[in-house]
Amino acid sequence: MRRRTLSRLTIAAVSLGLVAGLAPAAGADPVSRTESRPSYKRVGYFTQWGVYGRNFQVKDLDTSGTAAKLTHVNYAFGNVSPDGRCFTGNVPGEADAWADYARPLDAAGSVDGVADTADQPLAGNFNQLRELKAKHPGLKVMISLGGWSWSTHFSDAARTPASRKAFVSSCIDLYIKGDLPVDGARGGAGAAAGLFDGIDLDWEWPASAGDVDTVFRPEDKQNFTALVREFRTQLDAYAKSQRGSGEDRDGGKRRHYELTAFVPTAPAKIDAGFEVPKIMRDLDFVNLQGYDFHGPWESTTAQQSALFAKGDFSVDQTVGDWLRRGAPARKLVVGMPFYGQGWTGVTGGGDGLGQPATGPAPATWANGYEDYKALKKLADSGSYTVHRDRRNGHAWLFDGTTLWTYDDPQVLRAKSAYVRAKGLGGAMFWSLDGDTPDGELITAVDRGLGRR
């Protein structure tokens, strides 16, 4: 089948709101649009730590209308121990069982409006996600393993057939079977059974440098393929063992546990760490890195998430590189940022892009990184000018000294049109706590993607 193409002029028209077909019909019932689960994937990462400073709770996914527009919630993150096992506990910087399943929530903070009791085995984010699934049938919850900070021991866990088997078994026990460590009245065998619908592998990166303490080896490439195969084998075996059991929600039909991965944009990292055709046979889909192309770790301002960028990282370059290496288009889910990257001390005049800077811009949680909801306030304040490259699909804010590169609804509508035109699998968002309280960004993508 010929793949449809989308010209950059069409992208520009979409970003200007000139393609009326992307908007809901006048008088359409917004509730009826979300009653059936959309066929394009909408994958949102929910951060474990966001319940603290940001005060972003699972309930907010419901009240904002976000949950009704998602197909998957990826819970970030699960960690890998030095001995190559999935684990949790209350270890500062390494695991947070309190947030995961021990923290009680009152009625006002609960999805179902009922306060947690002192003796229930599952509380915290896990219980709220279970309540969210009950309210939104068809919504899947995945446990994401690793991430930038917690990929430290992936290479060790994947190194041998025995280590892979033990690692995968421990992850299935902890998250799929739900056998949580006892923490007071919380946890125990099967406490979280049925919560997670699959596993998302966020190893950053096989055979390439990641965080400062992350181990990587040349043989990670083949070991990642074998690890994916081991996950697929054990997940399928467990699903088969549960056929017809109380945990099988599909009325006796064989349940399918999904297996996904977060994968990089840089061609060098793809080639170093991924046997693309082999892993794609076992993965349900992959979430493409569609952001962090540039950032304040560099001394010159640049776009972090452009749709097109000749001779530079871009969404289109990432998609093309994965397609050329053998990934099916329908299994490619495009990552979209709900945050921006920023620099301060920008000199050189003009619109600020491509200019020298002195360092990361001051921000709410970490310098150089700011949630979209905060950047929207800057844009609305009038103290910053919004600049757009409509041809290449990206935007930035500049006040003469500080620059933020980010995606707003206009950019995300263009990216959604690109996903549809390329026949891709859908969109992924890092992370849901960066959106506005009324879900401005997720709504833009939901309307842009529509249905297949």
C-alpha positions as CSV (number, residue, x, y, z in Angstrom):
1,M,0.0,0.0,0.0
2,R,1.3,3.4,-0.9
3,R,2.0,5.6,2.2
4,R,0.2,8.9,2.1
5,T,2.5,11.9,2.2
6,L,2.0,15.3,3.9
7,S,3.7,18.4,2.5
8,R,5.1,21.0,4.7
9,L,2.6,23.5,3.3
10,T,-0.2,21.2,4.5
11,I,1.5,21.1,7.9
12,A,1.5,24.9,7.9
13,A,-2.1,25.0,7.0
14,V,-3.0,22.6,9.8
15,S,-1.0,24.6,12.3
16,L,-2.9,27.7,11.2
17,G,-6.2,26.0,11.8
18,L,-7.2,25.9,8.2
19,V,-8.0,22.2,8.0
20,A,-11.5,22.3,9.3
21,G,-11.8,18.5,9.3
22,L,-9.6,18.3,12.4
23,A,-12.1,20.2,14.6
24,P,-15.2,18.5,16.0
25,A,-18.4,19.2,14.1
26,A,-20.6,22.0,15.4
27,G,-22.9,20.8,18.1
28,A,-21.1,17.5,18.5
29,D,-21.5,15.9,21.9
30,P,-18.1,15.9,23.6
31,V,-19.0,13.0,25.8
32,S,-20.0,10.8,23.0
33,R,-16.6,11.3,21.3
34,T,-14.8,9.7,24.2
35,E,-17.1,6.8,25.1
36,S,-15.4,4.4,22.6
37,R,-11.7,4.0,22.9
38,P,-9.8,5.6,19.9
39,S,-7.8,3.4,17.5
40,Y,-4.8,5.8,17.4
41,K,-2.7,5.3,20.6
42,R,-2.5,8.2,23.0
43,V,0.1,7.2,25.6
44,G,0.7,9.5,28.6
45,Y,3.4,9.2,31.2
46,F,2.3,9.7,34.8
47,T,5.2,10.5,37.0
48,Q,5.5,8.9,40.4
49,W,7.0,12.0,42.0
50,G,4.5,14.4,40.5
51,V,2.1,13.8,43.4
52,Y,4.5,15.8,45.7
53,G,5.7,19.2,44.6
54,R,3.5,19.5,41.5
55,N,0.5,18.0,43.4
56,F,-0.6,16.2,40.3
57,Q,-2.7,13.3,41.3
58,V,-4.3,10.4,39.4
59,K,-7.6,12.0,40.0
60,D,-6.5,15.0,37.9
61,L,-6.4,12.7,34.9
62,D,-10.2,12.2,35.4
63,T,-11.3,15.7,36.3
64,S,-9.3,17.3,33.5
65,G,-10.9,15.0,30.9
66,T,-7.5,13.6,30.0
67,A,-8.2,9.9,31.0
68,A,-11.1,9.8,28.5
69,K,-8.7,10.8,25.7
70,L,-5.9,8.3,26.5
71,T,-5.5,4.7,25.5
72,H,-2.5,4.1,27.8
73,V,-1.1,5.5,31.0
74,N,2.6,4.7,31.5
75,Y,3.5,4.8,35.2
76,A,7.1,6.2,35.5
77,F,9.1,4.5,36.8
78,G,10.0,1.0,38.1
79,N,13.6,0.5,39.1
80,V,16.2,-2.3,38.5
81,S,18.3,-3.4,41.4
82,P,22.1,-4.0,41.3
83,D,21.4,-7.8,41.2
84,G,19.1,-7.4,38.2
85,R,15.6,-7.5,39.7
86,C,12.5,-5.3,39.6
87,F,12.0,-3.9,43.1
88,T,10.3,-1.3,45.2
89,G,10.5,-0.1,48.7
90,N,11.2,3.2,50.5
91,V,14.7,4.0,49.4
92,P,15.4,7.7,48.7
93,G,16.3,8.3,45.1
94,E,15.8,4.6,44.2
95,A,12.2,3.6,45.0
96,D,9.1,5.1,46.6
97,A,6.6,2.5,47.8
98,W,4.8,5.2,49.8
99,A,3.8,7.0,46.6
100,D,3.2,3.7,44.7
101,Y,0.9,1.9,47.0
102,A,1.1,2.9,50.7
103,R,0.0,6.5,50.8
104,P,-3.6,6.9,51.9
105,L,-5.9,9.3,50.0
106,D,-9.0,10.9,51.4
107,A,-12.4,11.0,49.6
108,A,-11.6,14.4,48.0
109,G,-8.4,13.0,46.5
110,S,-9.8,9.7,45.3
111,V,-11.0,9.0,41.8
112,D,-14.1,7.2,43.1
113,G,-14.8,9.7,45.9
114,V,-14.2,7.1,48.7
115,A,-11.5,7.5,51.2
116,D,-8.8,4.8,51.6
117,T,-9.1,2.7,54.8
118,A,-6.2,1.8,57.1
119,D,-6.4,-1.9,56.4
120,Q,-6.8,-2.1,52.6
121,P,-3.8,-3.8,50.9
122,L,-3.5,-1.3,48.0
123,A,-3.5,2.5,48.4
124,G,-1.5,5.3,46.8
125,N,-1.1,5.8,43.1
126,F,-1.6,2.1,42.3
127,N,-5.1,2.0,43.8
128,Q,-6.1,5.3,42.2
129,L,-5.0,4.0,38.8
130,R,-7.1,0.9,39.5
131,E,-10.1,3.2,40.2
132,L,-9.3,5.2,37.1
133,K,-9.5,2.0,35.0
134,A,-12.8,1.1,36.5
135,K,-14.2,4.5,35.5
136,H,-12.7,4.4,32.0
137,P,-13.0,0.8,30.7
138,G,-10.5,0.1,28.0
139,L,-7.8,2.3,29.4
140,K,-4.6,0.4,29.8
141,V,-1.9,1.0,32.5
142,M,1.7,0.1,31.9
143,I,4.6,0.0,34.2
144,S,7.6,1.8,32.7
145,L,11.0,0.4,33.8
146,G,14.1,2.5,33.9
147,G,14.0,6.0,32.6
148,W,17.1,8.3,32.4
149,S,17.9,7.9,36.1
150,W,17.0,4.3,36.7
151,S,18.5,2.6,33.7
152,T,21.7,2.0,35.7
153,H,21.5,-1.8,35.9
154,F,19.7,-2.7,32.8
155,S,22.8,-3.9,31.0
156,D,23.7,-6.2,33.9
157,A,20.1,-7.6,34.1
158,A,20.1,-8.4,30.4
159,R,23.7,-9.8,30.1
160,T,23.0,-13.6,30.2
161,P,20.1,-16.0,29.6
162,A,19.9,-16.7,33.3
163,S,20.0,-13.0,34.3
164,R,17.3,-12.2,31.7
165,K,15.1,-15.0,32.9
166,A,15.4,-13.9,36.5
167,F,14.9,-10.2,35.8
168,V,11.8,-10.7,33.7
169,S,10.3,-13.2,36.2
170,S,10.8,-10.6,39.0
171,C,9.1,-7.9,37.0
172,I,6.1,-10.1,36.3
173,D,5.9,-11.2,39.9
174,L,6.0,-7.6,41.2
175,Y,3.8,-5.8,38.7
176,I,1.8,-8.2,36.6
177,K,1.0,-10.7,39.4
178,G,1.0,-7.7,41.8
179,D,3.0,-9.4,44.6
180,L,4.1,-6.3,46.4
181,P,6.4,-6.2,49.5
182,V,4.5,-5.9,52.7
183,D,4.5,-2.3,54.0
184,G,2.5,-2.2,57.2
185,A,-1.1,-3.1,56.2
186,R,-0.2,-2.5,52.5
187,G,1.1,-4.9,49.9
188,G,1.2,-8.7,50.0
189,A,0.7,-11.4,47.4
190,G,-1.6,-10.3,44.6
191,A,-2.2,-6.8,46.1
192,A,-1.9,-5.2,42.7
193,A,-3.0,-8.1,40.6
194,G,-4.8,-7.0,37.4
195,L,-3.6,-3.4,37.6
196,F,-0.9,-3.4,35.0
197,D,-1.7,-4.4,31.4
198,G,1.8,-4.7,30.3
199,I,5.4,-3.5,30.6
200,D,7.2,-0.5,28.9
201,L,11.0,-0.8,28.6
202,D,12.7,2.6,29.1
203,W,16.3,1.5,28.9
204,E,18.3,4.7,28.1
205,W,20.3,3.4,26.3
206,P,21.5,-0.1,25.2
207,A,25.1,0.1,24.1
208,S,25.2,3.9,24.4
209,A,26.0,6.4,27.1
210,G,23.1,7.5,29.3
211,D,23.1,8.9,32.8
212,V,26.5,9.2,34.4
213,D,26.2,5.9,36.4
214,T,24.4,3.9,33.7
215,V,26.3,0.8,32.6
216,F,26.5,0.1,28.9
217,R,28.3,-2.5,26.8
218,P,28.6,-3.2,23.0
219,E,26.8,-6.5,23.5
220,D,23.7,-4.7,24.8
221,K,22.3,-4.6,21.3
222,Q,21.9,-8.3,21.0
223,N,21.1,-8.6,24.7
224,F,18.2,-6.1,24.3
225,T,16.8,-8.2,21.6
226,A,17.0,-11.3,23.8
227,L,15.5,-9.4,26.7
228,V,12.5,-8.3,24.6
229,R,12.1,-11.9,23.5
230,E,12.2,-13.1,27.2
231,F,9.6,-10.5,28.2
232,R,7.3,-11.5,25.4
233,T,7.7,-15.2,26.2
234,Q,7.1,-14.9,29.9
235,L,4.2,-12.5,29.5
236,D,2.5,-14.8,27.0
237,A,3.0,-17.8,29.2
238,Y,1.5,-16.0,32.2
239,A,-1.5,-14.8,30.1
240,K,-2.1,-18.4,29.0
241,S,-1.9,-19.6,32.6
242,Q,-4.6,-17.1,33.6
243,R,-7.1,-18.1,30.9
244,G,-10.5,-18.4,32.5
245,S,-9.3,-17.2,35.9
246,G,-10.7,-14.4,37.9
247,E,-7.8,-12.2,36.9
248,D,-8.6,-12.7,33.2
249,R,-10.9,-9.8,32.4
250,D,-11.7,-11.0,28.9
251,G,-14.3,-13.6,29.7
252,G,-12.2,-16.6,29.2
253,K,-10.4,-15.4,26.1
254,R,-6.6,-15.4,26.3
255,R,-5.4,-12.1,27.6
256,H,-2.6,-10.2,25.9
257,Y,-0.1,-8.3,28.0
258,E,1.4,-5.5,26.0
259,L,5.1,-4.9,25.7
260,T,6.5,-1.6,24.5
261,A,9.7,0.4,24.6
262,F,10.9,4.0,24.5
263,V,13.5,4.4,21.8
264,P,15.9,7.2,20.7
265,T,16.1,9.7,17.9
266,A,19.8,9.7,17.3
267,P,20.8,7.4,14.4
268,A,24.0,6.4,16.1
269,K,22.1,5.3,19.2
270,I,19.6,3.4,17.1
271,D,22.3,1.5,15.2
272,A,24.4,0.9,18.4
273,G,21.6,-0.6,20.5
274,F,18.7,-1.9,18.5
275,E,18.2,-4.8,16.0
276,V,15.1,-3.1,14.7
277,P,13.3,-5.8,12.7
278,K,13.9,-8.4,15.4
279,I,12.6,-6.3,18.4
280,M,9.6,-5.0,16.4
281,R,8.3,-8.6,16.0
282,D,7.9,-8.9,19.8
283,L,7.0,-5.3,20.7
284,D,3.4,-4.1,20.4
285,F,4.7,-0.6,19.6
286,V,7.6,1.8,20.4
287,N,7.4,5.3,21.7
288,L,9.8,7.5,19.7
289,Q,11.8,10.2,21.4
290,G,10.3,13.3,19.9
291,Y,12.0,15.9,22.1
292,D,15.2,16.8,23.8
293,F,16.8,17.3,20.4
294,H,18.6,20.3,21.9
295,G,18.6,21.9,25.3
296,P,20.5,24.1,27.8
297,W,23.3,21.6,28.2
298,E,24.4,23.2,24.9
299,S,25.7,26.8,24.7
300,T,23.6,27.8,21.7
301,T,19.8,28.0,21.6
302,A,18.0,25.6,19.3
303,Q,14.7,23.8,18.8
304,Q,14.0,20.8,21.0
305,S,11.1,19.1,19.2
306,A,10.7,20.4,15.6
307,L,8.6,18.4,13.2
308,F,11.0,19.1,10.4
309,A,14.6,20.4,10.6
310,K,16.9,20.0,7.6
311,G,20.3,18.6,8.6
312,D,19.2,18.3,12.3
313,F,17.3,16.1,14.6
314,S,13.5,16.2,14.1
315,V,10.4,14.2,14.4
316,D,10.4,13.5,10.7
317,Q,14.0,12.4,10.8
318,T,13.3,10.1,13.7
319,V,10.3,8.5,12.0
320,G,12.2,8.1,8.8
321,D,15.2,6.5,10.5
322,W,13.1,3.9,12.2
323,L,11.1,3.1,9.1
324,R,14.2,2.7,7.0
325,R,15.6,0.2,9.5
326,G,12.5,-2.0,9.3
327,A,10.0,-0.7,11.8
328,P,6.3,-0.9,10.7
329,A,4.7,2.5,10.6
330,R,1.7,1.4,12.6
331,K,4.0,0.5,15.5
332,L,5.7,3.9,15.7
333,V,4.1,6.3,18.3
334,V,5.5,9.8,18.2
335,G,6.6,11.4,21.4
336,M,5.4,14.9,22.1
337,P,6.6,17.2,24.9
338,F,4.4,18.7,27.5
339,Y,7.3,20.9,28.7
340,G,10.0,23.2,27.2
341,Q,13.7,23.6,27.3
342,G,15.1,27.0,28.1
343,W,18.3,29.2,28.1
344,T,19.1,32.5,29.7
345,G,21.8,35.1,28.9
346,V,20.9,34.9,25.2
347,T,22.7,37.5,23.1
348,G,22.9,38.2,19.4
349,G,19.5,39.8,19.0
350,G,16.9,38.7,16.5
351,D,14.3,36.1,17.5
352,G,16.9,34.5,19.8
353,L,17.1,31.1,18.0
354,G,20.6,29.9,17.1
355,Q,22.2,32.4,19.5
356,P,24.8,32.0,22.3
357,A,23.5,31.7,25.8
358,T,25.1,31.6,29.3
359,G,23.1,28.8,30.8
360,P,19.8,27.1,31.7
361,A,16.8,29.5,32.2
362,P,15.5,29.7,35.8
363,A,12.4,27.5,36.2
364,T,10.0,26.1,38.8
365,W,11.4,22.6,39.4
366,A,14.7,22.4,37.5
367,N,16.5,25.2,35.7
368,G,16.2,24.8,31.9
369,Y,13.0,22.7,32.2
370,E,9.5,24.1,32.5
371,D,6.0,22.7,32.3
372,Y,3.8,23.8,29.4
373,K,1.2,25.2,31.8
374,A,3.9,27.6,33.2
375,L,5.1,28.5,29.7
376,K,1.5,29.3,28.6
377,K,1.3,31.8,31.4
378,L,4.6,33.4,30.2
379,A,3.1,33.6,26.6
380,D,-0.1,35.1,27.9
381,S,1.6,37.6,30.1
382,G,2.9,39.7,27.2
383,S,6.4,39.8,28.5
384,Y,7.5,37.1,26.0
385,T,7.0,37.1,22.2
386,V,5.7,33.8,20.7
387,H,7.7,32.9,17.6
388,R,6.8,30.2,15.1
389,D,8.4,28.3,12.3
390,R,5.3,27.2,10.6
391,R,7.1,25.5,7.7
392,N,9.1,23.3,10.1
393,G,6.5,22.9,12.9
394,H,7.9,24.3,16.1
395,A,7.6,27.3,18.4
396,W,9.6,29.3,21.0
397,L,9.2,32.1,23.5
398,F,11.8,35.0,23.7
399,D,11.9,38.1,25.8
400,G,15.3,39.4,24.6
401,T,17.3,37.5,27.2
402,T,15.5,34.1,27.9
403,L,14.3,31.6,25.3
404,W,12.0,28.6,25.7
405,T,11.5,26.1,23.0
406,Y,8.2,24.2,23.4
407,D,5.1,22.7,21.8
408,D,1.7,24.4,22.1
409,P,-1.7,23.3,20.7
410,Q,-0.9,24.7,17.3
411,V,2.3,22.7,17.0
412,L,0.6,19.6,18.3
413,R,-2.2,19.8,15.8
414,A,0.4,19.9,13.0
415,K,2.2,16.8,14.5
416,S,-1.1,15.0,14.8
417,A,-1.8,15.6,11.2
418,Y,1.6,14.2,10.4
419,V,0.9,11.0,12.4
420,R,-2.3,10.5,10.4
421,A,-0.8,11.2,7.0
422,K,2.2,8.8,7.7
423,G,-0.1,6.0,8.9
424,L,1.7,6.0,12.3
425,G,0.5,4.4,15.5
426,G,-0.3,7.5,17.5
427,A,1.1,10.0,20.0
428,M,2.9,9.7,23.3
429,F,3.3,12.5,25.9
430,W,6.0,13.3,28.5
431,S,4.5,14.0,30.9
432,L,0.9,14.5,31.8
433,D,1.5,16.8,34.7
434,G,2.8,19.5,32.3
435,D,-0.6,20.1,30.8
436,T,-3.1,22.7,31.9
437,P,-5.8,21.8,34.4
438,D,-8.3,21.6,31.6
439,G,-6.1,19.4,29.4
440,E,-5.4,21.9,26.6
441,L,-2.6,19.9,25.0
442,I,-4.2,16.4,25.2
443,T,-7.3,17.9,23.7
444,A,-5.4,19.4,20.8
445,V,-3.9,16.0,20.0
446,D,-7.2,14.1,20.5
447,R,-9.0,16.4,18.1
448,G,-6.1,16.3,15.6
449,L,-5.9,12.5,15.6
450,G,-9.6,11.8,15.5
451,R,-10.2,8.2,14.4
452,R,-8.6,6.0,11.7
